[in-house]
Each structure stands twice: as structure tokens, then as C-alpha cells.
């Protein structure tokens, strides 16, 4: 059986502010904005071209076992792009405070830039030039 990672819950303090950031500044598509679970508003957004969405919600965390994550505590969320300079220009033009790209090694997949959402959840953007023509999971399989 295959398992796909398709939704990641991200803790935020203000759903409307987070929705506005991810939709207008990051360019994510709003898939859902409604009360899916009684008493719990859910906003689900998907980055362009992604098979994985973000889920923002107020009472959604009550449905999961374990402690409720605090807004701003998620770091290492990663978006992959085929052209980091183009992504930098797009995010900057939308008003995202994103770092300049940093190349850690010569090989593909070793260039990153970083930004945070309004709560401080940390994102990286990773360049995989091979993605321009080949889905990553096909490109990295032997």
C-alpha cells in the first residue's frame, strides 16, 4: 500500500491573518474555508503545483492525540521549486520577507532561501532544477 502525505496542519494564532498571508503573499489556492468539524473552522490551502496542502484551524487540534502545538513552533516546512531566483522574485513582489538564496553546495537541491509566516512558523524554499522537467520522486529513484 502507498501512503501519500497530502495535508499538514500548521498552528497559527489568527486564521484570517494566516489565510491572507498564504493566499495573497505566497500564492496558495484556498481549497476549503468552512466549519468541517462542528465548532471548528478549517482553512485548507495548496501551493501551486503541490500534492500537499496546509490545514489551518482553531479547534482542529482537539481532534489529534497529544499536546496542541503552539503557533510559530513549526520550522523546516519546505517548498521545492525548479528556479529559486524566479521564486525569490515572485515572493518578494508579493511582499514576503524572504532571504536571498544561499547555495550550500554545487549539486542540485543544495540551494535554499527562508521566510516565516506571521506567527513565525519557518519555511525554506529549496531549488531542484531537475523539477523543471521531471517530478522529484522520479528523478531521485535509482
ZIJOCOR-V523133 format. One record per residue. N is the residue number from 1. RES is the residue in three letters. PHI is phi as a letter, one per 20 degrees, with the letter a starting at -180 (* if undefined). NEAR is the number of other C-alpha atoms within 12 Angstrom. Layout:
n = [N N]
res = [RES RES]
phi = [PHI PHI]
near = [NEAR NEAR]
This chain:
n = [1 2 3 4 5 6 7 8 9 10 11 12 13 14 15 16 17 18 19 20 21 22 23 24 25 26 27 28 29 30 31 32 33 34 35 36 37 38 39 40 41 42 43 44 45 46 47 48 49 50 51 52 53 54 55 56 57 58 59 60 61 62 63 64 65 66 67 68 69 70 71 72 73 74 75 76 77 78 79 80 81 82 83 84 85 86 87 88 89 90 91 92 93 94 95 96 97 98 99 100 101 102 103 104 105 106 107 108 109 110 111 112 113 114 115 116 117 118 119 120 121 122 123 124 125 126 127 128 129 130 131 132 133 134 135 136 137 138 139 140 141 142]
res = [UNK UNK UNK UNK UNK UNK UNK UNK UNK UNK UNK UNK UNK UNK UNK UNK UNK UNK UNK UNK UNK UNK UNK UNK UNK UNK UNK UNK UNK UNK UNK UNK UNK UNK UNK UNK UNK UNK UNK UNK UNK UNK UNK UNK UNK UNK UNK UNK UNK UNK UNK UNK UNK UNK UNK UNK UNK UNK UNK UNK UNK UNK UNK UNK UNK UNK UNK UNK UNK UNK UNK UNK UNK UNK UNK UNK UNK UNK UNK UNK UNK UNK UNK UNK UNK UNK UNK UNK UNK UNK UNK UNK UNK UNK UNK UNK UNK UNK UNK UNK UNK UNK UNK UNK UNK UNK UNK UNK UNK UNK UNK UNK UNK UNK UNK UNK UNK UNK UNK UNK UNK UNK UNK UNK UNK UNK UNK UNK UNK UNK UNK UNK UNK UNK UNK UNK UNK UNK UNK UNK UNK UNK]
phi = [* e d d e c b c f c f c e b f f f f g f f f f e e e n f e e e b b a e e d g n c f c d d c c f g n e e c d d d d a e d f f f e e f n f e f e g n e e c n f c d d c e b f f f f f f f f f f e n e e d f f f c e e b f f f n d d c b c b c e g e o f e d c d d e c g f f f c c g g f f f e f f]
near = [3 4 5 10 12 16 19 23 32 40 34 36 23 22 32 22 19 35 36 25 29 38 30 23 27 35 25 29 27 27 21 21 24 19 17 18 17 13 15 20 23 31 39 33 36 28 28 20 18 21 18 24 28 35 36 39 37 32 25 28 26 16 16 11 9 8 10 20 23 19 26 22 22 23 21 20 26 26 33 33 34 27 26 34 25 18 32 31 20 20 29 23 16 20 20 28 24 29 23 22 23 21 19 14 11 12 12 24 28 22 29 32 37 32 33 31 35 28 25 23 27 27 30 30 36 33 34 31 24 21 22 17 13 15 19 22 11 11 16 13 8 6]
